Amino acid sequence: MTTTMSRYIDPLTDFGFKHLFGSEPDKDIMIGFLNALFEGEKHIIDIVYSPTEHQGNQSTEKRVFFDLTCTGTDGE
């Protein structure tokens, strides 16, 4: 049986998206990508990559997953 290795990464998978956009050297590409998605409704000027899992403050709160935090031109 022969296994063929693909030369491409599917950006629609979690692995592919993080591989293409998920590190500090790719920051400018990610900002451009997000700004293109917002089509001028919002404008991102900075992003900070963060740990992906955040525990709730109480045992009754669910965990949430964030890969990055964005800052827009309006400060939000």
Phi, psi and omega in degrees: 000136182252134177254130179256129177270132178278149180261001186239155178247133178279110182288354179271358175261157179301315179300312182296316180298314180294325179293322182279325189236357194264026177218161185307319179296340181263010186303313181296323178295317180295316179299316178297318179298312181295318178297324176295323178295322182283346176048044176086351178292324175226156177226115181273133179249342180204150172226152177234122176284136185226166173304144189279337185247128178240123177283149174292162180287338180232160182295340181275349180274145180278160174281149174232157182239123175235139175259334180202163176239134183252149172238130180260174180295337178271007176087357180272000000 
